[in-house]
């Protein structure tokens, strides 16, 4: 199973919209896809798809249901693990609660080809833990200073605290075809001055009116506007991710993901390591 996190640090960059449509595009290729909304305090995946989950991760942790019962069926057989919306306690998941999820998720292992992790905004311990636990990290950024700085912060923390050195980068909301590669080039050059990491350009998603229209209609734009420039770019992203993933060997599956997420020794060790706050530190 391939596990990919979609992250970016800054809110409002279109990360969740990308994760949802990427998941739908993979599912249309007859892959068994699970989309895990790990914004455990402010869930949005189900909202974008017009779904109304009866159960969430909170109910699983409370023992009210099994994870399979909480999963929501989306378009093309996509399975979604909905987060709990507006519940602050879920935004501070304890290691013991996360450990209980290991057992629940293990019941789904044989049914999944790809799991996408839609992370929350910011660089909290929980966001970084979820991101590091995945095999591949897709960093989403836009062509504005705040997004570039926050994306740099994500990469910096994942390198300094966790030793991650391999990142995919996607540029969102570009105005023309060359903008994405230009933004990536400048970002890669600036990052290389301070961090010995490898960044791979996964492509760019253009600004497209269909994205906002589909969001208001609560349907994925890869389905409702499948001939749009944005939908075609998502298809190209799928191809890029599959090729990029093939370059590196798999590092375990779902059990490995959660072991990295909740291992108490690992958790304590990485949080004791200092992180320099300055951009060039």
Secondary structure, DSSP 8 states (H G I E B T S, - for coil): -EEEEEE-SSTTSSHHHHHHHHHHHHHTTT--EEEEE--SSS--HHHHTT---S--HHHHHTTSS-HHHH-EE-GGG-EEE---TT-GGGGG--HHHHHHHHHHHHTTGGG-SEEEEE--SS--HHHHHHHHHSSEEEEEE-SSHHHHHHHHHHHHHHHHHH---EEEEEEEEESSHHHHHHHHHHHHHHHHTT---EEEEEEEEE--HHHHHHHHHTS-HHHHTTTSHHHHHHHHHHHHHHHHHHTS-----HHHHHHHHH-HHHHHHHHHS----STT-
